Amino acid sequence: MTSETPGTLTMFGADWCRDCRRTKAQLDELGVDYEYVDLEADPAAADVARDISGRTNIPVVVYPDASHHVEPSNADVEAKLRELALIS
């Protein structure tokens, strides 16, 4: 079973999810290091994502400060990354 590493940005998602593909592309474009947990490849990780968010929606993005977003907009992700000084 996969779980997020403390201090690391982790994204739980699946390739069939449009919002997941968008958020993953945004993180790639911004050059942010992150761990991607593919819920299709690791179905048990869906329980981890649900435990974190309290919801079954994806993507779940867990930030290094242990906060998280569920189905975030690009603006939400960018604002949080700036707050954490992961992008300038």
Protein Blocks (a to p, Z undefined) as FASTA:
>chain_A
ZZddehiacddddfklmklmmmmmmmmmnopacddddfklmmmlmmmmmmmnopabdcdd
ddfkopacehiafklmmmmmmmnopaZZ
